[in-house]
């Protein structure tokens, strides 16, 4: 009888995904969260007050308290100063933002990581990626049904097994400020950079990735469950890395730029 770790290794899954069941919510909340997710991609500077107004313009009868709660579940916050739905842990160290005015000119100079919400017909999951900033190459990704740090650490460990950057940039979410995550970066001698509070666009490269993966894969296929989500993303990221050419990369693929 194989252990859980051995089963996951054979299946190509992280340990965190072995245990997951998609988070279940009411059908109405799932529909509303899907709409919020699409709207947020267009205006990531919207917090719950503006998002509530926008939803009202679209015919949704919702109050700000409900929208704020759902955005908190989704891990979303407006990228402007003010009240936020996602806050750093008060006991976690916050590191300065190191990328301002920095010329990023080669692979493995800066990596970045972020988490996004994955809507499904029967629940939702969270997706984390580790990406090389210069080439936009996605080194690793993981799915989870919770926002606990484990799946982020597993994605980081896998990426560090491939190479290592000079700087690693994230937002100030509790997953990335946790000792489990920052400790691995420190042990590897990597400088830690974190976006300013309320400045989601400091991590603009991964924000662009989310638009691509959602419009080209997640929304298009409308996953029924976690199995479909895993299969779909396992199909999409190799396409994104090795076939999808970027104008900003001189019509090359991320893999061509990352591996030279």
N, C-alpha and C positions, 0 to 999 in steps of 0.2 A: 504494500500500500504506500503510494507516494505521499509525502508531506504536502501541505498547502504551498510552501515555498517552491518545492520541486514541480508541482502541478502548474503553478503560475509561470515558472521558468519555461516549461515545455510549451505552454500555450502562448507565451510572449506577453503575459499580463503582469502588471504590478500587483503586489500583494494587496494593496488597498482596493483594487477593483474586484478581487475575488469575493469580498464580503458585501459588495454593494447591491442594494436594491434601489431602483429609482425613487426619489422622494415623491410622494403622492400628495396632491393638492386637489381642491375642488375643480371641476371642469371650468367653471367661470374664472377662477383665479389663474388657471393655466392659460386660458385665452388672453386674459388681461396681461399676464407676465410676458407672453409672447409679443404682444403689442408694445409693451414698455421696452422690451429688449430691442425691437426694431427701431423705435423712436430714439432710444439712447444712442444707437450707432450713428444716427444722423446728428444728434445734438448732445454730446457727452458732457457739455457744460450745464445741462439741466439737472437741478436737484428736484426733490419731491414737490415743492410748490409749483414750479413751472411745468413739471411733468403732469401734475393734476389738472392744471389749466388746459394743457394741450390735449389731454385725454377727453376733457369736457367738450372741447371744440370738435372732437371726433365722435361725440355722441355717448361717451361712457359716463355713467352717473356714479362717480366715486369721490370720496373725500381724501384729503391730504394724508390723514393718519393711515388709511389703508394703503395708499400708494407708497408712503414711506416704509411701511412694514414690508411690502412686497419687494421694494428696491433693496431693502436690507437683506432679505432672504436671497436675492439675486447677486448680492455683493456689489451693487452699483452705488456710485456717488457722483454728484455734480462736480465738475472740474473748475469751480470758482470758490473763493473764500465764503465761508458761512457754515451752517449746520450740515453735517454729512451723515450718510447712512452707514458708512464703513469707517471705523476709527482704529488707530493703532492701539495696542495694549499699553496701558499707562506705565507698566513696569519694564517694557521693552525699550532698548536703546534705539534711537532714530539716527541714521547716518546722513551726512550732507549729500546734496545732489552734485555729482562730479562732472556731469556732461555739458554744462553750460559753457559755451564758447570752445568746447573741445572738438577738434577736427578728427572725425572717425574715418580712418583711411585704410583699414586692413582687417581681415578676418581675425577673430579671437582677441580683438582689442577690447570690445565691449559685448557682453551678453546681456540679455534682458529676459524677464519672466513676468507673467501675468496670469490671472484666472478669469474665465468668462463663464457665463450661464449657458447651458445647453437645453433648450426646450424640447420636450417630446410629447407625444400624444397621451401617454400615461405617466406623466411625472417629469422630472428634470434632473440633470446632473451638472457637475462642474468640470471644466476643462482647464488644465494648466499646460503651458508650453515653456520651454527654454529655447530662446532664439538668438542667433548671432546678429547683432545690430547692422553691421556693414553689409553682409551678404543677404540678410533676411532668411537665412537657412534655419529651419526648425530642427534643432538637435534632438529634442525629446518632447514627449507629451504624455499626459496621464489623465484619466477620468476618475471621478469620485462622486459619491452621493452626499458628502459633507465637505465643509470648508476647513476641516482639520488639517494640520500641517503635514501629515504623513505622505499624502500623494505628491505634495510639492517637493518634499525632501527626496522622495524616490526619483522624481524627474530630474532633480539636480544631481543626484548620485550617478544616474545613468549618463548624463551629459558630461560630468567630470571624468567618467570612464573613457570618453572619446578624446577630450582635450581640456583646456582650461583658458579662461580669458584673463585679461589684465584687470578689468573692471566688470562688476556685475550690478545691473540696475534693476530695481523693482519699485513698486509703490510702498506705502507705509502700512499695508495690511498686516494683521497679526501673524499670518502664515509666514511672511517674509521677514518680519522683525523678530521672530521666535529664535531662541537660542539654538534649536535644532537645525534651523536653516542657516543663520548667520555663522554659527560655529563651524559648519562645513566649509564655508567660504574662507573664513579666517584660517582654518587649518591648511587650506590649499594656497594660502598667501595671496588671495584675491582681494582687491580693494572693493569695498561695498559702497554703492551709490543708491540713494532713495529719492524718489520724486518729492517735490515740495508739497505740503498739505494743500489739497484741493487743486492739484495741477496734474490731472490724468494725462494731459497731452505732453508732459515731460517724457513719457514712454511712448512717443508717437508711432514708432515702428511696429510695436506689437498691437497698437490700436488699429493700424492699417491691416495687420494680419487678421484681426477679428472680423473686420468687414468682409474680407475675402472668404474666410472659411465659413462664415454664416450665410452669405448670399450665394456662394458657389457650391455649398455642401449641405449645411445643417437645415436651412430653410427649404432648400430645393427638395430634399428627400423626406422631410417631416418624419423623423424616426418614431417608430411605435414604442420602442423600449431601449434599454441599455445595450442589449446585444446588437441591435441595428446601429446604434450610435457608435459602438466600438468598431464594427465592421466598416461603417461609412468613413469614419475618421482614419482608420487604417488604410483605406483606399485613397483618401484625399491627400494626406500629408506627403506620401511619395510623389504624387502628381505635382503638388505645390513645389516641392524641392527640386524635382528633376525634369519637369516638363513645362511648368508655367513660367513663361518669360516675363520679365519686368522691364518696363520702359526706363525706370530709374536705375536699372542695372545694365543699361546699354543693350536691351533685348536679350540678355542672358538669363539663365535660370539661377536660383539661389545656389544650387549645388556647383554649377560651373564657377561661380564667383568664390564660394567658400573654399573649394578644393583647388582652385586655380587651374 
